Amino acid sequence: MLQKRIWLAFLLATGVLLFGTVGYMSLEKWDFLDSLYMTVITIATVGFKEVRPLSSQGIIFTIMLILIGMGFLLFSISTFTAFLVEGELNVMLRRRKVVKRISELKGHYIVCGVGKIGMHIIDELNKTGRYFVAIDKNEEVCNELADKKILYVYGDATYSSVLKAANIENAKGIFCSLHNDAENLLLILTAKGLNPNLRIIVKAEEDESYEKMKNAGADGVILPKFIGGLRMASEMIRPKTVTFLDEMLKRTDEIYRFEDIYFDDKSKFIGKPLKETGLLNKRGISVVAIRKSDRYIFNPDPEERIQAGDALIFIGETKNVREIKEIIK
């Protein structure tokens, strides 16, 4: 709102200057420079003497110009005072820094929709040290993100311009957690068009949306109602396991997570046994399984050879995960 007032003040200033300059040129037959100078000293009320003697028409015009100019001057002073006092300048400078930081990101994640689910996603990304940008069209939510020093973009995530502002071209993945399935479906199509290599995880409220979203290009579709049902059943029939997983997620002193490492055809470990990665003997790491094509080998043998396309699944402390992944590549 304040920015609009500043633009209005600028337009009014330009309009008053043009009005006064043209007026003096028409009524007094002065040249442009003299007319502009007379307009400025009249509006500024500095008390300088007129450029040339004024005619009766010129005097009346000058009175009108003083009244109009004083009104404009009061409006401009109040607007710019509010601009400085309310900290809008600081906000704009801070936002410019945020935009610059977002433009420098590579391999980051984008969280679209900062509702209850979106906030849980953000918390997990924060805890595990991932870079990300949040998008939401609620101004109050964005202000809260700014207070928490979280990178964000204010706007509708289904718009290409908003996704580009989040640097989607260089992003690694996107979370689609908008309010309804229709919006999330549109978001999938928009995001896929801007970055075909993007990994897309989407929330679906209705079971029938699962196939639609998969066909649209989603890599993973999460059904909160389905997950909630399984969670309640697990709490009943395997409480100790659930308690272990809950503690693993909630602890703040030592944060452990299930992680995975993908071996592409450039990996130095292709064709070598699992034991040569060094993970089996590394403290704080527990190898759970290896995924080969569509099957999983649980508790793999140390002699199991790694092939291109395999994924190693393990439990590890998050502060060491990034270092481990760099070593294993």
N, C-alpha and C positions, 0 to 999 in steps of 0.2 A: 504493500500500500504506500509506504513512504517513498519507495523508488518511483512510483507513478507520480507522486507529488513533485519529486525533484525534476522529472521529465516535463511536467506541466509548468513548473517555474521556469525552466530553460526555454520552453516554447513561448511562454508569455513574454520573457525578456526579449527574445528575438522579435516577437510580434510588435512590442511597444517601440523598440528601436526602429523597426521598419516604418511603423505608423508615424513616428515623429519625424524621421528623415524625409519620407515622402511628403509629409505635410508641409514642412518648411520649404522643400524644393518647389512645391506647387503654389503655395501662398506667397512666399517671399522671393521666389525665383532665385534662390541661392544654389550654389553648386553642392555636390554630394558631400564633400568633406566638411564644409561649414554647417550643413544641415545635420549631419551625424554628430558633430561636436556640440552643436546647440542642444540636440536631443539628450545627449549624455549629461551635460552640465545641468540641464533642467531636471531630469529624473533624479540625479544625484544630489540636487539641492545644495551645491557647493557655494553658491553665491557669486559666481563669476559674472562679469558683465556680458550682455548679449554680444554676439558676434557682430551684428549690425543693428541699427535702429529697427524696431518692429512696427509694422502697420497695425491698424486696429484689429484686422482679422488675425494677424500674427499674435497679438496680445491674448485675444480670446482663445486661440489654439494653444498657446503656451499654458494658460490657466487649466485648460482641459488636460493637457499633457502632464502637468504637475499633479493633478488629482489622480489621474490614472497611474502615474509613476509611483506615487506614494503608496497606493493600494498594492501595486505589484511588489514594491520594496518591502512592505510589511509581510506580505505573503512569503516572499523569498527568504527573508531573515528567519521567520518562524520555521520554515521548512528545513533550511540548512542547520538551524540550531537543533531541531529534532533529530536530524540526520546524525549529528555529532553526539548529542546527549544520549540518545537511545542506543548508541553503539552500532548503528547500521554500517558505518564505515569499517569497523572491526570485523563485523560479520561478513561483509563482502570480501575483505582481504583474506579472512580465514577460509572462505569458500573457494577463493582462487587457489589457495594452497592445496585444498582438498582435490580440486580438479586436476592440478598438476601431478599430485601423488597418484591419482587414479590412472592418469595417462601413462605413467611410468611402470605400471604393474604388468607382469607377464605370468601366465600359469596360475592366475587367481580364480576364485569362485565368485559367483554372483547369486545373491539371495533375493528373490523377488517375492515381496509380501512379508512384512515384518509383523505378523500376527503372533498368536501363541506358538504355533509350530515354527514360524520363522525365527522367533527369539531363541528357541531351543537349538535351532541350527546354528545361529550366530554364536551362542554360548559354546557349543562344541567346537566350532572352527577357532574360536578364541583360545580355548583350552589346549587345543592340539597344535597351535601355532601356524594356522593356515592364513594366507592373505585372502581377503574377500571384500566385496562391495555390496552394500544393501540397497535395495530399491523399494520405495514406498510412495504412494500418492497422498498420504496423510501428513500434513505439515507438522503437526504436533509430534508425531512419531519421528520424523526426520530431525526435529529439534532435540529430541531425547537422544537420538543416535549421535548428533553433533556433540552433546554434552559428555557422552561416553567416549568421544574421540574415535568413533567408528566411521569409516569411509562410507558415504552414501550418495545416492542420486535421488532427487525429489521428482516424481513424475509417475506416469502410467507405464508399467513394465511391458505392456503389449505394444508400445510404440517403438519403432526402430530407432528413432533419435535418442530415446531414453536409454535403450540398451547400448547404443554406441557411446553415450556419455559414460557408461560403466565400463568402457573398453572391452566390449564383448569379443572383438576380433582377436584379442590376445588372451582371452579367458580359457581356463581348463574345463570348467563345468558350471552349470547353472541349476539352482534349486527353484522349482516352480511351486510356490505355496500361496497362490492368490486365493480369492474368496470362493470361487466356484470353478467347476470343471470346464465350463465354456471358456472362461478367461485363461485358464491354464493350457487348454488345447490351442488357443490362439497364440499364446506365448511360446509354446513349443515350435509352432510353424515359423513364427517370426525369428526366434533365436537360431533355428536350424538354417534359415536362409542367410543369416548374417555370418554364421560360423559353422560350417558343416561338420567340423571335427569336435564340436562341443559335446561334452557328456551331459546329458539332461536327466535329472531326477525330478519327478513330479508327484504332487499329492492329488489323489482322486477320492472324491466323496462317494461316488456311486460305483458299484461293481462293474456295471456295463461300460463304464468309461475306460476300463483297463485296456481292452483291445484297441479302442480308438486312439488312445494316447501312444500305445506301442506302435501302431501303424503310422502315426504322425511323426515318429522319430524319437520318442522317449527311450532312454536306456534303462530306466527303472521307474516303476509306478508303485507308489506306496498307498495302501488303503488303511487309513488310521483306524477305522472300525474293525477291520480284520485283525490288525496288529493288536488292538486293544483286547479283542476277544481271546487271542492266543496268550497274551500276557496274563490275563485273569486266570485262564486255565492252568498256565504254568505255575502261577503263584499258589494254586491249590494243590497240584499233584507233584511239583518238584520245587518246594520252597527254598531249600538250601542252595540250589543252583541259581535261582532267581536272586536270592540275597547276595550271592557272590558277584553276579553281574551288576546289581544295583550299587554295591560298594565300589566296584571297579569304576563305575561311571560318576559316582558322587564324590569320591575322595578328592581332596584338593592338595594334599601334601605330596602324594605320589600318584601320578595319573597314568594308568595303563589302558591300552586300547588294543582291539583287534586291528591289525594292519595287513596290508598285502604288498608284495613286490612282484612286478611283472618283468619277465625276462624276454626281451626282444632278440632278434637275430644278431644284434651287435654286442650282446652281453659277453663278457670274458668267461662266464661260467657255463656257456652252452656246451653240452657233451660231457661235462664234468660231474662227479658225484656231489650230492648235497653237502657232505661233510667238508668239502673244500671251500664252501662259502664262509665257514667259521661261525655261523649262527648257532649251530648245535651246542657249542661250548661257550657261547657268549653270555655273560651274566645279565639277568633281567630280560632275557629273550626265551620264549618257548614256541617252538615250531609246532603248529597244529596240523597243517595239511598242505598238500600240493594239488593244485587244480591242473589237470591235463585234459584239454578239450572240454568235454562235458562231464567228466568224472572227477571225483576227488579221492586222493589217497591220504587217509588220516594216519597220523603218527608215522610219517614216512621213514623208510629205512635210510640210514646214513649213506648207503651205496646207491640210492636212487639217483639216476642221472637226469640232469636238467636239460630240457629241450626248449627250443624257441617257441614262445607262446605260453609257456608254463607260468603259473602264478603261485608264489609262496605265501601262505597265510600263517601269521604268527601273532602272539601277544607280546607287546613290548611297552616299555616306558616311553611316553611321548617325547620327552626331552632328548632321547637318543635315536628316535625313529628316523629323523631326517638324515642324521649322520650315517646311520646304518644303510639307508637307501642309497646314499651317495657312494658308499663303499661297494655295495653289491652290484651296482649298475655295470 
